Amino acid sequence: MLHEKFKKVLISSIVLIVFIVTGCSQQTAVPTAVSPSPSASTTTASALANSKMIPAKIVRVVDGDTMKVSFQESGKVKEETIRLLLVDTPESVAPDKPVQPFALEASKFAKDTLNDKDVRLELDVSERDKYGRLLCYLYIGDKMFNEMLLENGYARVAYIYPPNVKYVDKFREIQKEAQLKGVNIWSVENYAQEDGFHENAVKAKPSPSAAATAVPTTTAPMPSPAVKPAPTTESNVIYNSCAEAKAAGVYNIKRGQPGYSSKLDKDNDGVACEK
């Protein structure tokens, strides 16, 4: 009987000791949190941003690289001014600058291509510039309009501010091709440069559209100078003798007058048939 009681106490003690040890280990154990690696997080965020296109509609083209668009946000129509990333067209609406060469051509190209069209906006890392404009790559159909401007020589690669540099290498390659073709802004040496557009380089060469739209001035033909008729003379009057001249009532005929001849001027004093 004593042996059975001792056995129960021993088992209870062992269970109690196991329970105490297990509880202590659970209280003192520190959980280890697994942090995602920065590169994996960045890649995921970038992939989401790259795949996200904002459907929009062109409301108005301001100039070659700036537009007003509208799109749906939280069930409401929102209007924004967008500025195309990594490209720069000549200025046509800057209040402190004259219209730069090829600016009107770039603006016309944008209006002809985009006005009232459905487009898509792709954002990069930083969404806005210091003026509050939405920075984006603009797509119409399956083409990126930023690239179209570069291909046609209406824009240069510019405003390269990290982290918004996703397509800068591709853009530079497109620009090189336009430079080799010498189209539009690249048709005038030293006009488009790294620091902007230099109007002085174009002074001697008007832009193609200006030349095409110039109204030809018609120059009235100069009237030909009036030709004075040769003085009519009666040099065909011939007198065979002074008697004949005097019979005709002519005398004292001076040299140069009709009817004068040296043979009638006997004394050679310039007067023939003197009275």
C-alpha positions as CSV (number, residue, x, y, z in Angstrom):
1,M,0.0,0.0,0.0
2,L,2.8,2.3,0.9
3,H,4.6,1.3,-2.3
4,E,1.6,2.4,-4.4
5,K,1.3,5.8,-2.8
6,F,5.0,6.4,-3.3
7,K,4.7,5.4,-7.0
8,K,1.8,7.9,-7.5
9,V,3.8,10.7,-5.8
10,L,6.8,10.0,-8.0
11,I,4.8,10.2,-11.2
12,S,3.0,13.4,-10.1
13,S,6.4,15.0,-9.4
14,I,7.8,14.0,-12.7
15,V,4.8,15.4,-14.5
16,L,5.1,18.6,-12.5
17,I,8.8,19.0,-13.3
18,V,8.2,18.5,-17.1
19,F,5.4,21.0,-17.0
20,I,7.5,23.6,-15.2
21,V,10.5,23.1,-17.6
22,T,8.3,23.4,-20.7
23,G,6.6,26.5,-19.5
24,C,9.8,28.3,-18.7
25,S,11.3,27.5,-22.1
26,Q,8.2,28.9,-23.9
27,Q,8.4,32.1,-21.8
28,T,12.1,32.8,-22.4
29,A,12.2,31.8,-26.1
30,V,12.6,35.0,-28.4
31,P,10.7,34.7,-31.8
32,T,12.9,35.4,-34.8
33,A,11.2,37.6,-37.5
34,V,12.3,37.1,-41.1
35,S,12.6,40.4,-42.8
36,P,12.2,40.6,-46.6
37,S,15.3,41.5,-48.4
38,P,15.3,45.1,-49.7
39,S,16.0,44.0,-53.2
40,A,13.0,41.6,-53.2
41,S,10.7,44.4,-51.9
42,T,12.0,46.9,-54.4
43,T,11.6,44.5,-57.3
44,T,8.0,43.7,-56.3
45,A,7.1,47.4,-55.9
46,S,8.7,48.2,-59.3
47,A,7.0,45.3,-61.0
48,L,3.6,46.6,-59.7
49,A,4.4,50.1,-60.7
50,N,5.5,49.1,-64.2
51,S,2.5,47.0,-64.8
52,K,0.1,49.7,-63.7
53,M,-1.2,51.9,-66.6
54,I,-3.7,54.7,-65.9
55,P,-6.3,55.0,-68.6
56,A,-6.9,58.6,-69.5
57,K,-8.2,61.0,-72.2
58,I,-6.4,64.0,-73.7
59,V,-8.3,67.2,-72.9
60,R,-5.8,69.6,-74.4
61,V,-2.3,69.7,-75.8
62,V,-0.4,72.6,-74.2
63,D,2.8,72.1,-76.2
64,G,5.0,69.3,-77.5
65,D,5.7,67.8,-74.1
66,T,2.9,69.0,-71.8
67,M,-0.8,68.0,-71.9
68,K,-3.9,68.1,-69.9
69,V,-5.7,64.8,-69.3
70,S,-8.7,63.5,-67.5
71,F,-9.2,60.1,-65.8
72,Q,-11.3,58.3,-63.2
73,E,-10.2,58.3,-59.6
74,S,-12.4,57.0,-56.8
75,G,-15.4,57.1,-59.1
76,K,-14.9,60.8,-60.0
77,V,-13.4,62.4,-63.1
78,K,-10.1,64.1,-62.3
79,E,-8.1,66.5,-64.5
80,E,-4.3,66.7,-64.4
81,T,-1.5,68.4,-66.2
82,I,1.1,65.9,-67.3
83,R,4.7,66.4,-68.3
84,L,6.4,63.8,-70.4
85,L,9.4,62.2,-68.7
86,L,13.0,62.4,-70.1
87,V,12.2,64.5,-73.2
88,D,12.1,68.2,-74.0
89,T,10.6,70.0,-77.0
90,P,11.3,73.6,-77.9
91,E,9.2,76.2,-76.0
92,S,6.0,77.6,-77.7
93,V,4.0,78.9,-74.7
94,A,6.7,80.0,-72.1
95,P,5.7,83.5,-70.9
96,D,9.3,84.6,-70.5
97,K,10.6,83.2,-73.8
98,P,9.9,83.8,-77.5
99,V,8.6,80.9,-79.6
100,Q,11.6,78.7,-80.3
101,P,12.4,77.2,-83.7
102,F,10.6,73.9,-84.3
103,A,8.3,74.5,-81.3
104,L,5.2,75.0,-83.4
105,E,6.0,71.9,-85.4
106,A,6.4,69.8,-82.3
107,S,3.1,71.2,-80.8
108,K,1.3,70.5,-84.1
109,F,2.6,67.0,-84.2
110,A,1.3,66.5,-80.6
111,K,-2.1,67.9,-81.4
112,D,-2.5,65.9,-84.6
113,T,-1.5,62.7,-82.8
114,L,-3.2,63.1,-79.4
115,N,-6.2,65.5,-79.4
116,D,-9.3,63.9,-77.9
117,K,-7.6,60.5,-77.9
118,D,-7.7,57.8,-75.3
119,V,-4.3,57.2,-73.9
120,R,-2.5,55.4,-71.0
121,L,-0.1,56.9,-68.5
122,E,2.8,55.1,-67.0
123,L,4.4,56.6,-63.9
124,D,8.0,56.2,-62.8
125,V,9.2,56.4,-59.2
126,S,8.7,60.1,-58.4
127,E,5.2,61.1,-59.5
128,R,5.4,64.9,-59.7
129,D,7.7,67.8,-60.6
130,K,8.2,71.0,-58.7
131,Y,5.2,72.6,-60.5
132,G,2.9,69.8,-59.4
133,R,2.6,68.2,-62.8
134,L,2.2,64.5,-63.1
135,L,5.3,62.9,-64.6
136,C,4.7,60.1,-67.0
137,Y,5.4,58.1,-70.1
138,L,2.4,58.5,-72.4
139,Y,1.1,55.7,-74.6
140,I,-1.3,56.0,-77.5
141,G,-2.3,52.6,-78.9
142,D,0.8,50.4,-78.7
143,K,3.3,53.3,-79.1
144,M,4.9,55.5,-76.5
145,F,4.5,59.2,-77.4
146,N,7.8,60.1,-75.7
147,E,9.6,57.9,-78.2
148,M,7.6,59.2,-81.1
149,L,8.8,62.8,-80.4
150,L,12.4,61.6,-80.3
151,E,12.1,59.5,-83.5
152,N,10.7,62.5,-85.4
153,G,13.3,65.0,-84.2
154,Y,10.8,67.1,-82.2
155,A,12.5,66.5,-78.8
156,R,15.8,65.9,-77.2
157,V,16.6,63.6,-74.2
158,A,16.7,65.9,-71.2
159,Y,15.8,66.4,-67.5
160,I,17.4,63.1,-66.4
161,Y,16.7,63.1,-62.7
162,P,17.1,59.7,-60.8
163,P,15.1,57.7,-59.9
164,N,13.0,58.6,-63.0
165,V,15.4,57.1,-65.5
166,K,13.6,53.8,-66.5
167,Y,13.9,54.3,-70.3
168,V,16.8,56.8,-70.6
169,D,19.2,54.4,-72.3
170,K,16.6,53.4,-74.9
171,F,15.7,57.1,-75.4
172,R,19.3,58.0,-76.1
173,E,19.5,55.3,-78.8
174,I,16.4,56.7,-80.5
175,Q,17.9,60.2,-80.3
176,K,21.1,59.0,-82.0
177,E,19.1,57.7,-85.0
178,A,17.3,61.0,-85.3
179,Q,20.6,62.9,-85.2
180,L,22.0,60.8,-88.0
181,K,19.0,61.4,-90.1
182,G,19.2,65.2,-89.4
183,V,15.5,65.6,-88.9
184,N,13.8,68.8,-87.5
185,I,15.8,70.0,-84.4
186,W,18.8,68.0,-85.6
187,S,18.7,69.6,-89.1
188,V,20.5,72.7,-87.8
189,E,24.0,72.3,-86.4
190,N,24.4,73.2,-82.7
191,Y,20.7,74.1,-82.2
192,A,19.8,71.3,-79.9
193,Q,22.5,70.8,-77.3
194,E,22.9,69.2,-73.8
195,D,21.9,72.5,-72.1
196,G,18.9,73.3,-74.2
197,F,18.0,74.9,-77.5
198,H,20.1,77.7,-79.1
199,E,18.0,80.0,-81.2
200,N,21.1,81.8,-82.6
201,A,22.1,78.7,-84.5
202,V,18.9,78.9,-86.5
203,K,18.9,82.6,-87.5
204,A,20.4,81.8,-90.9
205,K,18.0,78.8,-91.5
206,P,14.2,79.3,-91.1
207,S,12.2,76.3,-89.9
208,P,10.7,74.1,-92.6
209,S,7.1,75.0,-91.8
210,A,7.8,78.7,-91.8
211,A,9.3,78.4,-95.2
212,A,6.4,76.2,-96.4
213,T,3.7,78.5,-95.0
214,A,5.4,81.8,-96.0
215,V,3.2,83.8,-98.3
216,P,5.1,84.5,-101.5
217,T,5.5,88.1,-102.3
218,T,4.8,89.0,-105.9
219,T,7.2,91.6,-107.1
220,A,5.6,93.8,-109.7
221,P,7.8,94.1,-112.8
222,M,9.7,97.3,-113.0
223,P,8.4,99.4,-115.9
224,S,10.8,99.6,-118.7
225,P,12.3,103.0,-119.1
226,A,10.5,105.1,-121.6
227,V,12.4,105.2,-124.9
228,K,12.4,108.7,-126.2
229,P,11.7,108.8,-129.9
230,A,14.6,110.0,-132.0
231,P,14.2,113.5,-133.0
232,T,12.8,113.8,-136.4
233,T,14.9,115.9,-138.8
234,E,14.4,117.0,-142.2
235,S,17.8,116.1,-143.3
236,N,16.4,114.6,-146.4
237,V,15.8,118.2,-147.7
238,I,18.5,118.8,-150.3
239,Y,19.1,122.0,-152.3
240,N,21.3,121.7,-155.3
241,S,22.1,125.4,-155.2
242,C,21.5,128.5,-153.2
243,A,19.3,129.8,-156.0
244,E,17.1,126.8,-155.5
245,A,17.0,127.3,-151.8
246,K,16.2,131.0,-152.1
247,A,13.5,130.2,-154.6
248,A,12.0,128.1,-151.9
249,G,12.3,131.0,-149.5
250,V,15.2,129.5,-147.6
251,Y,18.4,131.3,-146.8
252,N,21.0,131.6,-144.1
253,I,20.9,127.9,-143.5
254,K,23.0,127.1,-140.5
255,R,25.0,123.9,-140.1
256,G,22.8,121.2,-138.7
257,Q,19.6,122.7,-140.1
258,P,17.6,120.9,-142.9
259,G,19.0,121.7,-146.3
260,Y,22.5,122.7,-145.1
261,S,25.4,121.3,-147.0
262,S,29.0,122.2,-147.2
263,K,28.9,122.9,-150.9
264,L,26.4,125.6,-150.3
265,D,28.5,127.2,-147.6
266,K,31.1,128.9,-149.8
267,D,33.0,130.6,-147.0
268,N,32.7,127.7,-144.7
269,D,31.5,129.8,-141.9
270,G,28.7,127.4,-140.9
271,V,26.0,129.4,-142.8
272,A,24.9,128.5,-146.3
273,C,23.1,130.6,-148.8
274,E,23.5,133.8,-146.9
275,K,21.1,136.6,-147.8
